[in-house]
Amino acid sequence: MKKSRGRTGRKRRRKHLQSFMDGVSCSHKLEYIKLKKWLKDRGFEDSNLKPAEFWDTGRGLMTTKALQVRDLIISLPEKCLLTTGTVLSSCLGEYIMKWKPPVSPLIALCTFLIAEKHAGEKSLWKPYLDVLPKTYTCPVCLEHDVVSLLPEPLRKKAQEQRMAVQELYMSSRAFFSSLQPLFAENTRTIFNYSALEWAWCTINTRTIYMKHSQRECFSLEPDVYALAPYLDLLNHSPNVQVKAAFNEQTRSYEIWTNSQCKKYEEVFICYGPHDNQRLVLEYGFVAVDNPHSSVYVSSDTLLKYFPPLDKQRNAKLSILKDHDFLENLTFGWDGPSWRLLTALKLLSLGADEFTCWRRTLLGDVISARNEQQTLNITAKICNFLIEETQHVLLQISQLKRNKENLKKHLALVEALRLEDLKILQKSAEVLCNLNM
């Protein structure tokens, strides 16, 4: 007898739609089945978290039960964590112990990841390595054309990041060569620059903070990294709060939630109150409507709007520099920051008001003329940044059509610039209301 499709069909459809909205479970995929078994062998109790694909955040973990405030989200035994201790107890240990000058904890972990990835099927860590991203969107991986589309302060930091990783590679090549007895192939082909870049990004984007005691075989940089399989599938949200730490009693790394989470929803953790530029720099992603985000104003932009003939211009600039008022000048969701307005007020002081510069830095009102000019210039800068951002967004959409291979990287910069645009438009509204 045929069943009527009426109610159950509707129910099933609704359920399917709901699951699509929440996320599509990935726990049936072979790599996750193997990872779960591997973790279980190391003492990990199956939690209420399932790997899933979410339409807005990509891969993450969903909860199979409603979570209340102060619930334990996940508890990962020490045996599952990858630390410098893991590296030292591997075959790399004796080479690290005798290498002078000592390598950093970071290089030790990078070396281990590269060696284990190279070992393939023979690696004890294969189930974890198989679920790690193959590529990253950190600035260090971005093409020059894409980096040039980043906002100015971030562009500079991105270039510094690339230099730091290149330097790390150059300074570690002799150490990599010393590992030759462990490998049949030439170490130069195994420990090449792109392998180091991948390992560095893995550690930079995925490690949890865990302090280890200082060991003599390592350089003096702090040893605070631990890679946490499965736990590192949790995505960041600026709107949640969690408590995360290594529990000495249970010898596990634990995360407790301070927010509620409905059944089948994605579970988030918070990496800290970072703005989007910091999230792009450190992790290679953007948080939509991030309350901590702001748009930075460079000192070059600041000075575009002041008469070069102002006799006190240089004196004003050195005052701003001495009192650290040329950095971190921003527009936020609630308009221009106090720091930005203060810097502009000082630059707007008339020749007869210049002696009041100290009062300006303390936030005093000097004159109605000064207040009005400051608001006018702030609005001009805001509009200039809006136009600049729109211009870059146009460039990005043209590049996306022509450069298929850069699509993922361009999408990241586009997301960042779109968030900037929202903040600047909000600031423009605030300024408009202030002027009225």
Secondary structure, 3 states (H helix, E strand, C coil): CCCCCHHHHHHHHHHHHHHHHHCEECCCCHHHHHHHHHHHHCCCCCCCEEEEEECCCEEEEEECCCECCCCEEEEEEHHHCECHHHHHCCCCHHHHHHCCCCECHHHHHHHHHHHHHHHHHHCCCHHHHCCCCCCCCCHHHCCHHHHCCCCHHHHHHHHHHHHHHHHHHHHHHHHHHHCHHHCCCCHHHHCCHHHHHHHHHHHHHHCEECCCCCCCCECCCCCCEEECCCHHHCEECCCCCEEEEEECCCCEEEEEECCCECCCCECEECCCCCCHHHHHHHHCCCCCCCCCCCEECCHHHHHCCCCCCCCCHHHHHHHHHHCCCCCCCEEECCEECHHHHHHHHHHCCCCCCHHHHHHHHCCCCCCHHHHHHHHHHHHHHHHHHHHHHHHHHHHHHHHHHHCHHHHHHHHHHHHHHHHHHHHHHHHHHHHHHHHC
